[in-house]
Amino acid sequence: MDEPRQGPAGRWHGVIEAYRQYLPVSDETPVVTLLEGDTPLIRSRHIGPSLPGNIQLYFKYEGTNPTGSFKDRGMTMAISKAKEEGARITMCASTGNTSASAAAYSAAAGMQSVVLIPEGYVALGKLAQALAHGARAIQVAGNFDDCLKIVRDITDNYPVTLVNSLNPYRLEGQKTAAFEVCDALGRAPDFHVLPVGNAGNISAYWMGYKEYQQAGVTESVPHMLGWQAAGAAPLVLGKPVANPETLATAIRIGNPARWQEAAAAVEESGGLVRIVTDDEILAAYAQLASQEGIFAEPASGAGVAGVIKLAHEGFFGAEPVIVVCTVTGHGLKDPDRAVALAPEPEKAPPQTAAVVEMLALET
Ligand SMILES: *Cc1c(COP(=O)(O)O)cnc(C)c1O
């Protein structure tokens, strides 16, 4: 198969301009964009070909968005609509990436953002982003679910706009990733794989795939395959998890806000939602970086680990299938994890000969 086509002809103006006809915006909506979207769909060079079966594996690499995760697709919509409605203050609970994105888009829109983050469980890079963009960051001595409850209480009762994925515009924006996948492939994939935390993204992709099919752009829709971390798998267990635990902090969520929609996406698409362990997540995370050249954050490894697991179970069969796996966020967001896993750099004196000897180079 050919390399997928990338992006539209001409200049890119962000996801709202690109997919305006599918989005709840009007000429009056002030578009707040940082030119998110138009992210690469990268054909797997090593992981895909090494798997049993006949899998054409692609990575939809969302780490190239302005703040380094797919959250920007939803945030351009949420903040544009908030501005249209005259909002001054935005608020979200976040495992990190939503707050980084909310802070950046709020700054661009001239609004104050407030982010509630679970103490001790937000990757350093993400916290730095929120603060750099001028957010008021409040660390709550509780988990994500505790933070979200406070945000719901406040935004229900005060003139503060909620920009968590409970905000319906977030999913509208995020569904554009499914459009981009179809535009790049010239069809819908057979399977779409992604990590599941608050379950907004799997719901948004499913919306996008269905809308493209209904509009006659594509003929089929993919089976949606969601992956949760073993210690934070409420959708798989069928009940909330009181104390979710996983090193993949972006999916460390015990009571997903978009539970019903995600369950419907899995059901309607003939998909599944299953568990991968933290060890499997880390192995996939390392493989992505070292074999594909794609540096992702640990949560993104969950989807990749899921593809590997299913392929070894023979799930995809022998016929050729197109599998797209969303790589949700950039590896630099969680530098502590990367440094902890990497070996120490080697040491050398400041002499060429010494380095040549270390590398055992011969002319
Ligand atoms: C938000 C996020 C997820 C989880 O997405 P949900 O929509 O909450 O299921 C996964 N990976 C990264 C990097 C994220 O930022």
The ligand as an ORCA input file, in Angstrom:
! r2SCAN-3c Opt
* xyz 0 1
  C      -6.532     12.178     27.902
  C      -5.531     11.171     27.482
  C      -5.833      9.804     27.329
  C      -7.176      9.243     27.665
  O      -8.198      9.728     26.833
  P      -9.728      9.709     27.343
  O     -10.464     10.526     26.373
  O      -9.691     10.297     28.722
  O     -10.134      8.282     27.377
  C      -4.856      8.956     26.878
  N      -3.623      9.400     26.605
  C      -3.282     10.694     26.742
  C      -1.903     11.113     26.422
  C      -4.235     11.621     27.176
  O      -3.872     12.890     27.311
*
